[in-house]
Amino acid sequence: MRLPRPRPPRRLRGPRSLAGQLFAMQVVLVAVVVMGCAVFAYVSAGRQAEETARRQATAAATAVADSPAVVAAARTKDPTAALQPYSERLRRDAGVDFVVIMSPRGIRWTHPEPSAIGKKYFGHIGPALRGEIFPETHRGVLGPSVRVVAPVHDPGRGNRITALVSSGITIKTISAQLRDQVLALVGVAAAALALGGLGTYVINARLRRHTHGMNAGELSRMHDYHQAALHAVREGLLMLDGRRRVALINDGGRELLGLSDDAVGRQVTELGLPEPLTEALLAPGPRVDELQLTSERVLVVNSAPVSGGERCGSVVTLRDHTELQALSGELDSVRGVTEALRSQAHEAANRLHTVVSLIELGRAEAAVEFATAELELAQALTDQVVGAVAEPVLAALLLGKAAQANERGVELTLTPDSRIDDGLLPPGLPARDLVTVLGNLVDNAIDAAAPTPERGAIEPRVRVTARAAAGELLLRVADTGPGVAADAAEEIFRRGWTTKPGTAAPARGRGLGLALVQQAVRRNGGTVTLDRAPEGGARFTVRLPLLRAGAAR
């Protein structure tokens, strides 16, 4: 016995896609509308055909009733002989199915069926005998018809009614005419339905592409996930459309760029962002881990174009690099101090060997004199810095930078008017920002003043002023380098500006130190200016309000 083959399990299908549901709904809607219009047109056409037939019959009946030939024939003994040919000719010319002329008693004198002549008229003649022209729908010899009965008045007999005229069109004829109209109407309705279905299919095919075949539930869930992810991601997310307007931005993006809630729909150029950052957002190509600055933050920008047959815009991600950049700067400072200490340890070892050698040679007094001179020279700057600057962070930074400068053959000195007493710097002024400002300015000054063959006998020197008085902190760094051209005074604070050795002119894409300086100064409500130092090089002056920094606490 053969066992029946098991049927494969039926595949459970999910809900139709949104485009499919809309297509089915639109097709049904179009079909209902077209059918409704067709029914309405059919009913209207039937009423219009019946009304047209009634007017046509009225015209024929009144024309016959007003004819003198009919009045004259009604006076004769045999009205049929004269009126039958006349009524048939008029019936054909008027396009009606029958023209019946009868006596006031309702006896037919004429009829399209000769066998009906002389017989009683089927229908109502009472209103006509009272002088009225009235329509009715009645069943006669030719079947149901729409007819009009009119009286014939004889002026020669005192306007007495001497005959009656009935003209009409059968329902069969009206139905035949209506049938032709209905066929045309059905053709128009079918064409409208096909055209509507085709248009609906085209629209829904486009909708299906844009919704990727998802149904309403899937789209709703995707929207919920989209909103949740948008607000959960701490990194900034910015989407631009093809016209470079903000199409979408999350909470992190608003915070990092300092934008308000009305940023969506605005042009990128209207957001008030720094020019380099605006150029990066508007760039057509992708950007990978590019550092950009705002007024208060260092951002890592990544962007990629969105394409789908045509350019649709771009997606930009933003990461806050401010803390990391500050830590990197501090690490560079520590690394520099470490290198300086290593160099000093090496020099100290050389000096120690010198002292030991002098003692071995029996020159103890010379050894003591050499060691004392070196100790006084090393201790002089330390005493000066520690005595003038009680802020430990700045003191340590200046000592480390002095060691770096000495390593490169540059003399770093602190001006006599420098003075920062302990407790003057409020907690609201971050030590990290002070390291960023003073460290970058001193590094640039050392680079500018470093001895080169082109500079000849110019003494390489950097002078630092650090003073807290009159409610502000003054940091000034001057060098004996070549200085900065007057036309570059504004450009130097832009990201990418540099005059490193080997660069004939300021080049974009390298420098970041001065841009970070200006950012830190602005963040603390201060100012930074550039002028020419008395030694001939550049002089940067930073002023930070101490009262504002204290209020920030």
RALIN-V907177 format. One record per residue. N is the residue number from 1. RES is the residue in three letters. PHI is phi in whole degrees, -180 to 180 (NA if undefined). PSI is psi in radians with two decimals (999 if undefined). OMEGA is omega in whole degrees, 0 to 359 (NA if undefined). Layout:
[[N	RES	PHI	PSI	OMEGA] [N	RES	PHI	PSI	OMEGA]]
This chain:
[[1	MET	NA	2.25	180] [2	ARG	-80	2.27	177] [3	LEU	-84	2.48	179] [4	PRO	-67	2.46	179] [5	ARG	-71	2.30	180] [6	PRO	-67	2.43	178] [7	ARG	-79	2.48	177] [8	PRO	-67	2.54	181] [9	PRO	-62	2.51	179] [10	ARG	-70	2.39	180] [11	ARG	-78	2.19	179] [12	LEU	-77	2.16	181] [13	ARG	-101	2.43	178] [14	GLY	-78	-3.13	179] [15	PRO	-61	2.65	177] [16	ARG	-60	2.73	176] [17	SER	-67	2.82	180] [18	LEU	-60	-0.72	179] [19	ALA	-64	-0.71	178] [20	GLY	-65	-0.73	178] [21	GLN	-63	-0.78	179] [22	LEU	-65	-0.64	179] [23	PHE	-63	-0.83	179] [24	ALA	-61	-0.74	181] [25	MET	-65	-0.72	182] [26	GLN	-69	-0.67	178] [27	VAL	-63	-0.78	178] [28	VAL	-62	-0.74	180] [29	LEU	-63	-0.78	179] [30	VAL	-63	-0.74	180] [31	ALA	-63	-0.76	179] [32	VAL	-63	-0.76	180] [33	VAL	-63	-0.81	181] [34	VAL	-64	-0.76	180] [35	MET	-65	-0.70	177] [36	GLY	-61	-0.77	178] [37	CYS	-64	-0.66	180] [38	ALA	-66	-0.76	179] [39	VAL	-63	-0.78	179] [40	PHE	-61	-0.75	179] [41	ALA	-65	-0.63	179] [42	TYR	-65	-0.82	179] [43	VAL	-63	-0.74	180] [44	SER	-65	-0.69	180] [45	ALA	-66	-0.68	178] [46	GLY	-63	-0.81	178] [47	ARG	-63	-0.69	181] [48	GLN	-68	-0.67	179] [49	ALA	-65	-0.71	179] [50	GLU	-66	-0.70	179] [51	GLU	-67	-0.66	178] [52	THR	-65	-0.74	178] [53	ALA	-63	-0.69	180] [54	ARG	-65	-0.74	179] [55	ARG	-66	-0.67	179] [56	GLN	-65	-0.73	178] [57	ALA	-67	-0.67	178] [58	THR	-62	-0.74	179] [59	ALA	-63	-0.74	181] [60	ALA	-68	-0.75	182] [61	ALA	-65	-0.77	180] [62	THR	-68	-0.60	178] [63	ALA	-65	-0.73	179] [64	VAL	-69	-0.74	182] [65	ALA	-64	-0.51	181] [66	ASP	-89	-0.03	183] [67	SER	-76	2.24	177] [68	PRO	-61	-0.50	181] [69	ALA	-66	-0.64	179] [70	VAL	-69	-0.74	178] [71	VAL	-60	-0.76	181] [72	ALA	-67	-0.71	182] [73	ALA	-68	-0.55	180] [74	ALA	-66	-0.32	180] [75	ARG	-83	-0.31	184] [76	THR	-82	2.92	179] [77	LYS	-77	-0.44	181] [78	ASP	-127	1.40	182] [79	PRO	-66	-0.43	184] [80	THR	-62	-0.68	184] [81	ALA	-59	-0.66	182] [82	ALA	-89	-0.57	189] [83	LEU	-90	-0.45	182] [84	GLN	-63	-0.87	178] [85	PRO	-63	-0.66	182] [86	TYR	-65	-0.79	182] [87	SER	-68	-0.62	179] [88	GLU	-70	-0.71	177] [89	ARG	-64	-0.74	180] [90	LEU	-68	-0.63	179] [91	ARG	-61	-0.77	180] [92	ARG	-67	-0.70	181] [93	ASP	-70	-0.61	183] [94	ALA	-83	-0.24	179] [95	GLY	76	0.50	177] [96	VAL	-106	2.93	183] [97	ASP	-86	-0.49	178] [98	PHE	-155	2.61	170] [99	VAL	-131	1.91	183] [100	VAL	-111	2.17	175] [101	ILE	-109	2.26	186] [102	MET	-136	2.91	177] [103	SER	-77	2.90	178] [104	PRO	-59	-0.33	178] [105	ARG	-88	-0.07	177] [106	GLY	94	0.26	178] [107	ILE	-87	2.19	184] [108	ARG	-71	2.32	171] [109	TRP	-99	-0.48	179] [110	THR	-137	2.71	177] [111	HIS	-171	2.55	176] [112	PRO	-61	-0.49	174] [113	GLU	-98	1.86	183] [114	PRO	-56	-0.48	181] [115	SER	-68	-0.30	181] [116	ALA	-88	-0.12	181] [117	ILE	-70	2.39	180] [118	GLY	89	-0.04	180] [119	LYS	-103	2.99	185] [120	LYS	-72	2.42	179] [121	TYR	-74	2.33	177] [122	PHE	-89	1.91	179] [123	GLY	149	-3.12	183] [124	HIS	-99	2.34	179] [125	ILE	-125	0.01	183] [126	GLY	-58	-0.88	179] [127	PRO	-61	-0.61	180] [128	ALA	-68	-0.63	178] [129	LEU	-66	-0.37	176] [130	ARG	-89	0.12	176] [131	GLY	93	0.21	182] [132	GLU	-98	2.61	171] [133	ILE	-102	1.99	187] [134	PHE	-132	2.56	177] [135	PRO	-98	2.79	174] [136	GLU	-163	2.82	173] [137	THR	-113	2.05	187] [138	HIS	-144	2.73	179] [139	ARG	-92	2.19	180] [140	GLY	-124	-2.75	181] [141	VAL	-63	-0.66	182] [142	LEU	-88	0.07	182] [143	GLY	105	-3.09	179] [144	PRO	-60	2.42	183] [145	SER	-150	2.77	172] [146	VAL	-98	2.05	188] [147	ARG	-132	2.82	177] [148	VAL	-133	2.28	179] [149	VAL	-110	2.26	181] [150	ALA	-129	2.49	178] [151	PRO	-82	2.63	175] [152	VAL	-108	2.02	181] [153	HIS	-96	2.37	179] [154	ASP	-104	1.87	181] [155	PRO	-63	-0.50	182] [156	GLY	-73	-0.25	181] [157	ARG	-118	0.68	177] [158	GLY	71	0.56	178] [159	ASN	61	0.54	179] [160	ARG	-77	2.61	180] [161	ILE	-79	2.00	182] [162	THR	-108	-0.16	181] [163	ALA	-163	2.90	176] [164	LEU	-129	2.55	180] [165	VAL	-122	2.25	175] [166	SER	-121	2.16	178] [167	SER	-126	2.46	181] [168	GLY	-165	3.02	179] [169	ILE	-128	2.32	183] [170	THR	-72	2.69	177] [171	ILE	-62	-0.54	178] [172	LYS	-61	-0.77	179] [173	THR	-66	-0.73	179] [174	ILE	-63	-0.70	180] [175	SER	-64	-0.66	179] [176	ALA	-64	-0.75	177] [177	GLN	-64	-0.72	180] [178	LEU	-66	-0.59	180] [179	ARG	-62	-0.73	178] [180	ASP	-62	-0.73	179] [181	GLN	-66	-0.65	180] [182	VAL	-66	-0.70	178] [183	LEU	-61	-0.75	177] [184	ALA	-65	-0.69	179] [185	LEU	-65	-0.72	178] [186	VAL	-63	-0.71	178] [187	GLY	-62	-0.78	179] [188	VAL	-64	-0.74	180] [189	ALA	-64	-0.72	179] [190	ALA	-64	-0.72	178] [191	ALA	-64	-0.73	179] [192	ALA	-64	-0.71	179] [193	LEU	-65	-0.74	179] [194	ALA	-66	-0.76	180] [195	LEU	-65	-0.74	178] [196	GLY	-64	-0.72	178] [197	GLY	-65	-0.70	179] [198	LEU	-65	-0.79	178] [199	GLY	-62	-0.71	178] [200	THR	-64	-0.69	179] [201	TYR	-64	-0.76	180] [202	VAL	-63	-0.80	180] [203	ILE	-63	-0.75	183] [204	ASN	-74	-0.48	174] [205	ALA	-64	-0.71	176] [206	ARG	-65	-0.73	178] [207	LEU	-63	-0.66	180] [208	ARG	-64	-0.66	178] [209	ARG	-65	-0.74	183] [210	HIS	-73	-0.54	180] [211	THR	-95	0.01	178] [212	HIS	56	0.60	175] [213	GLY	71	0.27	181] [214	MET	-85	2.64	178] [215	ASN	-90	3.13	185] [216	ALA	-63	-0.69	180] [217	GLY	-64	-0.73	179] [218	GLU	-66	-0.72	177] [219	LEU	-63	-0.69	179] [220	SER	-65	-0.78	179] [221	ARG	-64	-0.70	179] [222	MET	-62	-0.69	178] [223	HIS	-63	-0.73	179] [224	ASP	-64	-0.80	178] [225	TYR	-62	-0.70	180] [226	HIS	-60	-0.82	180] [227	GLN	-66	-0.73	180] [228	ALA	-64	-0.79	179] [229	ALA	-66	-0.64	182] [230	LEU	-63	-0.70	182] [231	HIS	-88	-0.34	182] [232	ALA	-83	-0.55	183] [233	VAL	-71	2.20	181] [234	ARG	-81	-0.48	176] [235	GLU	-68	2.70	180] [236	GLY	-79	2.41	177] [237	LEU	-129	2.19	183] [238	LEU	-133	2.23	178] [239	MET	-119	2.27	180] [240	LEU	-113	2.47	178] [241	ASP	-87	-3.06	184] [242	GLY	-64	-0.39	178] [243	ARG	-95	0.24	178] [244	ARG	61	0.67	172] [245	ARG	-106	2.67	180] [246	VAL	-72	1.97	178] [247	ALA	-90	-0.52	181] [248	LEU	-161	2.47	176] [249	ILE	-150	2.39	181] [250	ASN	-93	3.13	183] [251	ASP	-63	-0.69	179] [252	GLY	-63	-0.69	179] [253	GLY	-65	-0.71	178] [254	ARG	-63	-0.72	182] [255	GLU	-68	-0.77	183] [256	LEU	-69	-0.62	181] [257	LEU	-93	-0.13	180] [258	GLY	69	0.69	183] [259	LEU	-103	2.75	177] [260	SER	-92	-3.12	184] [261	ASP	-72	-0.24	182] [262	ASP	-93	0.38	182] [263	ALA	-73	-0.50	183] [264	VAL	-65	2.29	180] [265	GLY	94	-0.14	181] [266	ARG	-94	2.68	176] [267	GLN	-69	2.62	179] [268	VAL	-61	-0.63	181] [269	THR	-69	-0.21	181] [270	GLU	-98	0.07	184] [271	LEU	-86	-0.15	179] [272	GLY	74	0.47	180] [273	LEU	-85	2.77	176] [274	PRO	-57	2.61	185] [275	GLU	-59	-0.78	179] [276	PRO	-61	-0.68	179] [277	LEU	-68	-0.70	177] [278	THR	-61	-0.75	178] [279	GLU	-63	-0.67	179] [280	ALA	-66	-0.68	180] [281	LEU	-70	-0.55	182] [282	LEU	-88	-0.12	183] [283	ALA	-63	2.39	182] [284	PRO	-72	-0.52	183] [285	GLY	-88	2.99	179] [286	PRO	-73	2.66	175] [287	ARG	-123	2.36	183] [288	VAL	-124	2.05	174] [289	ASP	47	0.91	180] [290	GLU	-95	2.25	180] [291	LEU	-80	2.25	177] [292	GLN	-135	2.68	183] [293	LEU	-116	2.44	166] [294	THR	-108	-2.97	181] [295	SER	-66	-0.42	184] [296	GLU	-131	-0.14	188] [297	ARG	-134	2.76	169] [298	VAL	-107	2.12	186] [299	LEU	-115	2.52	170] [300	VAL	-101	2.07	187] [301	VAL	-108	2.26	171] [302	ASN	-126	2.35	180] [303	SER	-140	2.65	179] [304	ALA	-148	2.39	178] [305	PRO	-71	2.60	176] [306	VAL	-106	2.11	183] [307	SER	-126	2.52	176] [308	GLY	-155	1.08	185] [309	GLY	89	-0.60	176] [310	GLU	-144	2.80	182] [311	ARG	-69	2.17	183] [312	CYS	-108	-0.18	181] [313	GLY	136	-2.61	182] [314	SER	-155	2.78	177] [315	VAL	-116	2.28	183] [316	VAL	-123	2.29	173] [317	THR	-112	2.52	183] [318	LEU	-128	2.30	175] [319	ARG	-123	2.41	181] [320	ASP	-78	2.04	183] [321	HIS	-111	0.17	187] [322	THR	-63	-0.92	182] [323	GLU	-63	-0.75	180] [324	LEU	-64	-0.69	179] [325	GLN	-65	-0.72	178] [326	ALA	-64	-0.76	178] [327	LEU	-63	-0.63	178] [328	SER	-65	-0.70	177] [329	GLY	-64	-0.74	178] [330	GLU	-64	-0.67	179] [331	LEU	-64	-0.71	177] [332	ASP	-62	-0.69	179] [333	SER	-64	-0.78	179] [334	VAL	-63	-0.69	179] [335	ARG	-64	-0.69	178] [336	GLY	-65	-0.72	178] [337	VAL	-63	-0.69	179] [338	THR	-62	-0.77	178] [339	GLU	-64	-0.69	179] [340	ALA	-64	-0.73	178] [341	LEU	-64	-0.65	177] [342	ARG	-63	-0.76	179] [343	SER	-64	-0.75	179] [344	GLN	-63	-0.69	177] [345	ALA	-61	-0.69	179] [346	HIS	-65	-0.77	179] [347	GLU	-66	-0.69	179] [348	ALA	-62	-0.66	177] [349	ALA	-64	-0.71	178] [350	ASN	-64	-0.75	181] [351	ARG	-66	-0.67	179] [352	LEU	-63	-0.71	177] [353	HIS	-62	-0.66	179] [354	THR	-64	-0.79	179] [355	VAL	-62	-0.79	180] [356	VAL	-61	-0.72	181] [357	SER	-65	-0.71	179] [358	LEU	-63	-0.70	179] [359	ILE	-65	-0.73	179] [360	GLU	-64	-0.50	180] [361	LEU	-85	0.00	179] [362	GLY	82	0.27	180] [363	ARG	-103	1.10	184] [364	ALA	-66	-0.71	180] [365	GLU	-64	-0.73	178] [366	ALA	-64	-0.63	179] [367	ALA	-66	-0.76	178] [368	VAL	-64	-0.74	179] [369	GLU	-62	-0.75	180] [370	PHE	-64	-0.80	182] [371	ALA	-66	-0.67	180] [372	THR	-66	-0.74	180] [373	ALA	-63	-0.76	180] [374	GLU	-65	-0.69	180] [375	LEU	-66	-0.73	179] [376	GLU	-65	-0.69	180] [377	LEU	-65	-0.72	181] [378	ALA	-73	-0.58	184] [379	GLN	-80	-0.37	185] [380	ALA	-61	-0.90	181] [381	LEU	-66	-0.67	180] [382	THR	-62	-0.78	179] [383	ASP	-64	-0.68	181] [384	GLN	-65	-0.78	182] [385	VAL	-68	-0.83	183] [386	VAL	-67	-0.61	180] [387	GLY	-73	-0.54	183] [388	ALA	-92	-0.59	186] [389	VAL	-116	1.84	180] [390	ALA	-85	-0.23	178] [391	GLU	-72	2.01	187] [392	PRO	-62	-0.64	182] [393	VAL	-64	-0.82	181] [394	LEU	-68	-0.68	179] [395	ALA	-62	-0.81	179] [396	ALA	-64	-0.69	179] [397	LEU	-63	-0.78	181] [398	LEU	-66	-0.71	177] [399	LEU	-63	-0.74	178] [400	GLY	-64	-0.75	179] [401	LYS	-67	-0.57	177] [402	ALA	-64	-0.69	178] [403	ALA	-66	-0.71	177] [404	GLN	-63	-0.77	180] [405	ALA	-62	-0.75	179] [406	ASN	-62	-0.64	178] [407	GLU	-62	-0.58	182] [408	ARG	-97	0.13	177] [409	GLY	81	0.43	180] [410	VAL	-116	2.37	179] [411	GLU	-90	2.09	178] [412	LEU	-107	2.12	182] [413	THR	-126	2.72	177] [414	LEU	-107	2.24	183] [415	THR	-66	2.64	183] [416	PRO	-63	-0.48	183] [417	ASP	-83	0.10	179] [418	SER	-72	2.32	180] [419	ARG	-163	2.07	174] [420	ILE	-133	1.78	180] [421	ASP	-75	2.77	181] [422	ASP	-67	2.36	178] [423	GLY	89	-0.07	179] [424	LEU	-76	-0.57	180] [425	LEU	-83	2.08	183] [426	PRO	-74	2.77	178] [427	PRO	-62	-0.41	181] [428	GLY	-70	-0.17	177] [429	LEU	-101	1.79	187] [430	PRO	-63	2.36	176] [431	ALA	-63	-0.52	180] [432	ARG	-63	-0.67	179] [433	ASP	-68	-0.64	178] [434	LEU	-64	-0.71	177] [435	VAL	-63	-0.74	179] [436	THR	-61	-0.81	184] [437	VAL	-69	-1.03	185] [438	LEU	-70	-0.66	181] [439	GLY	-63	-0.79	180] [440	ASN	-68	-0.68	180] [441	LEU	-65	-0.75	179] [442	VAL	-67	-0.72	178] [443	ASP	-59	-0.80	179] [444	ASN	-64	-0.69	180] [445	ALA	-66	-0.70	178] [446	ILE	-64	-0.76	178] [447	ASP	-60	-0.71	183] [448	ALA	-73	-0.63	184] [449	ALA	-89	-0.17	183] [450	ALA	-55	2.38	183] [451	PRO	-66	2.40	177] [452	THR	-136	2.79	179] [453	PRO	-62	-0.55	183] [454	GLU	-69	-0.45	185] [455	ARG	-86	-0.24	174] [456	GLY	69	-2.27	189] [457	ALA	-92	0.19	179] [458	ILE	-64	2.25	183] [459	GLU	-73	2.09	180] [460	PRO	-75	2.06	185] [461	ARG	-149	2.54	175] [462	VAL	-128	2.23	180] [463	ARG	-113	2.25	182] [464	VAL	-117	2.35	174] [465	THR	-119	2.22	177] [466	ALA	-133	1.90	186] [467	ARG	-140	2.34	176] [468	ALA	-117	1.97	181] [469	ALA	-164	2.73	176] [470	ALA	57	0.61	175] [471	GLY	76	0.29	178] [472	GLU	-146	2.72	176] [473	LEU	-105	2.16	180] [474	LEU	-107	2.15	174] [475	LEU	-122	2.10	182] [476	ARG	-132	2.31	180] [477	VAL	-127	2.14	179] [478	ALA	-126	2.61	181] [479	ASP	-137	2.98	178] [480	THR	-103	0.40	181] [481	GLY	-77	-2.95	183] [482	PRO	-73	-0.20	180] [483	GLY	83	-3.07	181] [484	VAL	-121	2.37	180] [485	ALA	-61	2.58	183] [486	ALA	-63	-0.61	182] [487	ASP	-75	-0.11	179] [488	ALA	-106	0.19	184] [489	ALA	-62	-0.58	179] [490	GLU	-87	-0.52	185] [491	GLU	-74	-0.42	189] [492	ILE	-64	-0.44	182] [493	PHE	-88	0.04	177] [494	ARG	-83	2.56	177] [495	ARG	-61	2.32	177] [496	GLY	99	-0.10	180] [497	TRP	-82	2.34	180] [498	THR	-158	2.69	173] [499	THR	-131	0.80	179] [500	LYS	-64	2.68	178] [501	PRO	-57	2.43	182] [502	GLY	94	-0.08	178] [503	THR	-108	2.05	185] [504	ALA	-69	-0.52	182] [505	ALA	-143	2.84	177] [506	PRO	-53	2.26	183] [507	ALA	-118	2.42	179] [508	ARG	-86	2.65	175] [509	GLY	99	0.08	181] [510	ARG	-123	-1.09	188] [511	GLY	-68	2.51	177] [512	LEU	-139	-0.31	187] [513	GLY	-61	-0.91	183] [514	LEU	-66	-0.57	176] [515	ALA	-64	-0.67	177] [516	LEU	-68	-0.63	177] [517	VAL	-60	-0.88	181] [518	GLN	-63	-0.66	179] [519	GLN	-64	-0.79	180] [520	ALA	-65	-0.68	179] [521	VAL	-64	-0.80	179] [522	ARG	-64	-0.66	181] [523	ARG	-61	-0.53	181] [524	ASN	-101	0.25	174] [525	GLY	74	0.40	182] [526	GLY	-104	-2.96	179] [527	THR	-134	2.67	175] [528	VAL	-133	2.28	182] [529	THR	-129	2.79	180] [530	LEU	-129	2.31	171] [531	ASP	-146	-2.98	183] [532	ARG	-97	2.31	181] [533	ALA	-77	2.69	176] [534	PRO	-58	-0.51	178] [535	GLU	-74	-0.18	177] [536	GLY	108	-0.25	180] [537	GLY	-92	-2.72	180] [538	ALA	-91	2.60	177] [539	ARG	-133	2.06	179] [540	PHE	-103	2.33	179] [541	THR	-124	2.15	180] [542	VAL	-115	2.29	177] [543	ARG	-123	2.14	180] [544	LEU	-120	2.19	180] [545	PRO	-72	2.17	180] [546	LEU	-78	-0.58	180] [547	LEU	-65	-0.72	179] [548	ARG	-65	-0.71	180] [549	ALA	-65	-0.64	178] [550	GLY	-68	-0.64	178] [551	ALA	-67	-0.49	181] [552	ALA	-66	-0.33	178] [553	ARG	-68	999	NA]]
